[in-house]
Amino acid sequence: MTRAIELESLTVRAGGRELLGPLDLAVERGEHVLVVGPSGSGKTTLLRAICGLARPHSGRVLLFGERVSDGPRLLVPPAGRGVGMLFQGGALWPHMSVRRTLEFVLARAGTPRAEHRRRTGELLELVHLEGFEDRLPSTLSGGEAQRLALARALAPHPRLLLLDEPLGPLDSELRASLLARLAEVQRSLELTVLHVTHDPGEANSLADRTLVMAEGAFVAGEERKA
């Protein structure tokens, strides 16, 4: 069976400086890998390279056996990678209601309009936001906003979910609630998850293994849990 993620000698540069790599990484299907490291260590650049928002200088990215980046020669756009991404703070569109947010993403993904209401209902049930359809982001709590951001990331049926410090703005109670929701979603949808954070304790309970980044490279790692 092909792996979910394979990085082969991946490097990313900007302004003449190497931000990442060379990196090699293999993530199995259904695995939850936690990447920890201080700010500036390259964690977000890693996610951006995997989802197609950063062009590698050299090396390859393969997702589920398909080459999506090959140095400067090949760059499959984010919409063609089957990846969902949950950003720090959610990055919600302030003028769009909960329903409109999800319908917009579904339309961009090519979901027929006749299916929008059903799919929106499924997503809101999945993240426990039933009854919030007409609410604007400004009226949601921090935990509710992050659950909406999670639903938005899941709307196009991604095979891979990338998490960029999604729990940062939440207090301990909301963190625990969202971690539980993430665990349920990963199990029910059989997702592969790559989760980056500066907090080593953020998702140890969910992760199959943990990798440590510093200065654009992996410097340590733990074996997959039994």
N, C-alpha and C positions, 0 to 999 in steps of 0.2 A: 504493500500500500504506500502511495506517495505521501510525503510529509506535508504538513500544513505550511510551514515556512522553512526555506533554506536560503541562507545568506552565504555567498562564496566570495571571500576576499573583498568585501564591500567597503568602499571608502566614499566619504562625502567631504567636499571642500567648499570653502567660501572665502572670498577676499584673500586668496593665496594661502589660507590656513586650513589644515586638515581638522575637520570637526569630528570625524568618525572614521574608525578603522585603521588598518584593514580588519574586518570582522568576519568570522565564520560562526554560523548558528544553525541548529536544526531543532525545530519544534514539531512534535508529533500531533496528529489530529486529536482533538478533544483535550489537549493539554492546557493547563493554566500555568504560565510562566511569569514570575514576578521579576522585574528588573529594578534594582535599587541603586542609588548613587546620589551624590550631592548635586546641587544646581550647577549647570554647565558641564556635566560629565558626558553629555551626548544622548541622554535617554529620549528626549523629545525628537531630536534629529533622527534617531533610530526609527521611531514610529513614522515620522514624515517620509523617510526613505521607503518604508514598507508599504505605506498607503499611497505613495505616488506624488506627495507634495514636495519632495526634495529629489533632485536629480543626482544620482550617484556620479562620482568622478570616475570610478572604476569598480569592477566586480559585478556580481549578478544577484538579483532577488528572484526567487521562485516561490510561487504560492500554489499549493496543491498540484505541484509538478509542472506548472506553466511559467515560463520566463516572462516576468513583467518589467524587469529592468535589467539592462546589460550595458554597463558603463554609459557613455554618452550616446550610444547607437540606438537604444530601445528604451522607451518610457511609456508604458501603458498608463493612460490617465486613471485617476482615482475611481471614477465611475465604472471602469472596466475590470476592477480587481476583486469584487465581491467582499469588500472590507467595510466594517462599521467602525466609527471612531467616536469615543466619548471624551470630550475635552475637559480640562480643569475649569470649573465654574459653569459648565454646561454650554456656554456660548449660544444661548437661545435667541431667537429673533423677537425683540420686544413688542413688535406690532402685530404678531400673529398669535391667535388663540391656540389652545392645545390642539383642537381638531384641525385647524388650518395648518399648523406646523407639520402634523403628520401627513395630511393630504398633499401638501406641497412636496414632501420627500417622496411620497408614493407616486405622484405624477412624474417627478424627475426620473424615477426608477422604471417608468413605463407601465405601472400597474393600471389596468383599465379603470376608468372613472366609476363604473358600476360596482366595482369591488372596494372602493375607498372606505365606505361606511363600515362594511364588515371587517376589513383589515384594521381600521382604526380602533374598532371595538376590541378586537383581539389583542392589539398592542396595549391598550389602556388596561385591560384585564390582566395582562401579563405583568405590568408594573404597578398594579393596584391604584390606578387613577380613574376608575369609573366615576362618572358624574362630573368630571373636571373639563369636559369638552369645550365649554365656552369661556374658560378662564384665560386671562393673559398672564405671561410670565411674572409680571410685577406683583400679581396677587398670590403667587405660589410661595410656599416655604422653601428653604434651601434643599431639603430632602425631596420635596415634590418636584422642584425644578430639575434636580439631577435624575429623578426617575423619568421625567419627560424627555430629557436629553438621552437617556438610555433607550427609551421607546423609539425616538427619532433615529438613533444609530441602528436599531434592529429592524426598522421599517423595510429596507430593501432585501431582507432575508440574507444577511451576510453569513459567510462561512467562518470568518475570522473577525474577532472583536478586539480593537486596540483601545486601551484605557490610559489616558494621560493624567495621572494624579487626580482621579475623579472625586476623591473624598476630601481633598484639601480644605474646602471652605466649610465643611460640616463639623458639628460638635460630635462628641463620642457616641451619643445615643443614635443620632442620625447616621453616623458611619456604620454602626452595627446593623442598623436596619437595611441600609443600602447594600452592605456586604452580603447579608442574607438573601436579598433579592437577586443580586448578581449570581450567587451560587445556584439558586433555583432556576434562573434563566439559562445559565450555562448547561445545567443538567437536562432541562427540558428541550433545549434546542440543539444540544450536542455541539456547542460552539468551541472553537479554539480561542484562547484568550492570551494576549500579551499585555501585561499590566506594568506600567512604570510609575515609580514613586521615589521620593527622597526619604520616606519613612519605612524602615525595614519591617516594622510591625504591622503595617497597614493591612496586608492581606495574606499573611503567612498561613492563616487557617484555610485559605482557599487554594494557595499555590501548590502545584505538584513539585516545583523546584524554584530556586531563587538564584539569580545571577547578579553580580555586583559590577557596576561600571565606574570607571574613572578615566578622565582625559580621553574619552572616545573609544575605550577598549574594555573588554571584559577582563576583570582581574581576579575573580573568584566565582565559584558556583557550588550549589548543593545538588546532590543527586536526586532524581525523581523519587518521591515518597512511594512507599509500598502500598 
